[in-house]
Amino acid sequence: MPSYIPVIGLEVHAQLATRTKIFCACANRHGDPPNTNTCPVCLGLPGALPVLNRAAVELAVRMALAAGCTVHGRSVFARKNYFYPDLAKGYQITQYDRPLATGGAVQIEIEGRPRLIKLVRIHLEEDAGKLVHEGLPSSRTDSHVDFNRAGVPLIEIVSTPEIRTPEEAYLCLQRLRSLLTYTGVCDGSMEKGSLRCDANVSLGKAVGAAFGTKVELKNLNSFRNVQRALAYEIARQSAVLERGGEVTQETRLYDASAGETRTMRSKEEAHDYRYFPEPDLPPLQIDEGRLGAVRAGLPELPAQRKSRFIGEWGLPEREAHLLTLEKPLADYFEEAVSLSGDARETAKLVLRELQRWANEEKVDSASLRDRFLPSWLAAIARARGAGAITATTAAEVLEAAWRGGEHPEALIGRGGLARISDVSAIAAAVARVIEENPRQVAQYKKGKEAVFGFLVGQVMKATGGMADPAAVNRLLKEALEAL
């Protein structure tokens, strides 16, 4: 692989968070029984005419402005013609040579350095239906079609082919998802299929040289699978070229269980589709007044919020980045900080402890507040910040409160978990440790100062980890010097 440079581009489809579909009044809702949210328009029956959903347009414009795109005052819909069993009309209404928005970029960070990934375009389109291959009595012999998804409003976000590594692709997708969820454009769920990503990858000999043969990767249903599929495909193409072979232009599926890509279909021609102007929809026109109103309604975006967390509360860049990736988590954190008054301790608890338990139970950030109240987290952060409990105890209290549902303050008060600050109690523990460890004490007296850390650990162990570390260090040093 060292002799080849990957060239990666992403095509991200985001399902817009509207109540109804893009060209009809059918519900845009996930999980309903198959083929219950359909009508003559989304099924493409003769004589049915599409009517554009204003809310879908506004959400698309919101995302385009958040990504710094140029939103065009006039864009045009087209018919993308191809045959597939889930496409009732035989074409998909999309935008082609006159898209809603072009340009824009997302910023990622690689090893602490910012890097801009430019976008080519953002355009509106409708989704197709869904083929169902399993779960039904005849699934062994037949495929079934659910048209609930046909006509669901989408935006397609296309990046420039300048991503160089699987990690950059992962971070770019992560940043796009942040923008989509912060603006309320999409719920960002790859599990439900409301956020989907295809990747195009080829290998070149040098930066700026002609691209190699492009391979499209599909079935990338998680952020990590995007990264893993690209890593596998780069290695596969590199091995083919090293053997003197030629990479075939094709579409490949990623098999997550096997960790490899497999051929789905070949692409003998670069242009698979034929586009024609959509005769049933007039050009979409957006005036400056409407653009200004959407721009004024944009919320604080992830990059702005991250800067505020760093500036106002002195959070490290890494912590601020992780806390602002998802809006519900950032909201949760801010509510907890408003109650605790200690941003640093609250951030540590969220990132090191709370998210660990949430991940174990598969509690997403949108549901976190219902599972563990911000006021509970704030109570632990206050006690820790005031020195009433140790970091170890804070983690134990959070775990006990998470598992048992009891208020953290009650756990601290009843369980004897408060930090030991009584000087006489700590001094007694210090005396016992000195008496029980004469060899280490002798080593310390001969100048082996590294033993001091061992003795501190023994005192902390003797007090169940509840002693004030600063007091332990001071009293132990005084006792050793007095010998």
Buried (B, 14 or more C-beta within 10 A) or exposed (E): BEEBBBBBBBBBBBBBBBEBBBBBEBBBEBEEEBBEBBBEBBBBEEEBEBEBBEBBBBBBBBBBBBBBBEBBEEBBBBBBBEEEEBBBBEBBBBBBEBBBBBBBBBBBEEEEEEBEBEBBBBBBBBBBBBEBEEEEEEEEEEEBBBBBBBBBBBBBBBBBBBBBBBBBBBBBBBBBBBBBBBBBBBBBBBEEBBBBBBBBBBBBEEEEEEEBBBBBBBBBBEBEBBBBBBBBBBEBBBEBBEEEEEBBBBBBBBBBEEEBBEEBEEBEEEEEBEBEEBEEBEEBEBEEEBBEEBEEEBEBBBBEBBBBBBEEBEBEEEBBBBBBBBBBBBBBBBBBBEBBEBBBBBBBBBBBBBBEBBEEEEBBBBEBBEBBBBBBBBBBBBBBBEBBBBBEBBBBBBBBBBEEEBBBBEBBEEEEBBBBBEEEBBBBBBBEBBEEBEEBBEBBEEEEEEBBEEBBEBBBEBBBBBBBBEBBBBBBBEBBEEE
